[in-house]
């Protein structure tokens, strides 16, 4: 039985690869983590695949593991992109350019029919980090409201929670207050909590 690994200081994240995925460049970073015994852990943040590997894993074995992880991430991203909605994508890009200096980044956007209550959502972490979904039930709502929901989910790429910074940044979309009023009205009519919708 090996002795317990000493409490380790956080190791630096090292960029080990750059992977091209269409117009995107994914960066693969590795941190050696003495607390891990055998398994490699990984998450995706924006365009970065963060891998934590056991201290003792050989460079060669790590290379094989990275190949597998990258292949898995690329497959999942390709699958998500197939469902990307071109019109929503164009609207999101226009909003990003016009109100957010093109600062926001996401992966895909699409309509979904399985979101009954929520109007929109945005994934964080995992292989499909940055997939934005809008409920198909709002497709025919006023355009400024749909754009608000889109802007709201896009801004979550920068601020995951409803913090003061989130609302201040989202206020760059000029119809925010009016759209929030619209959504409050819908929630009121349905006896729902407006904060549960978006
Ligand atoms: Zn939100």
Boltz pocket constraint, residues with backbone or C-beta under 6 A from the ligand:
constraints:
  - pocket:
      binder: B
      contacts: [[A, 152], [A, 156], [A, 160], [A, 162], [A, 198]]
      max_distance: 6.0
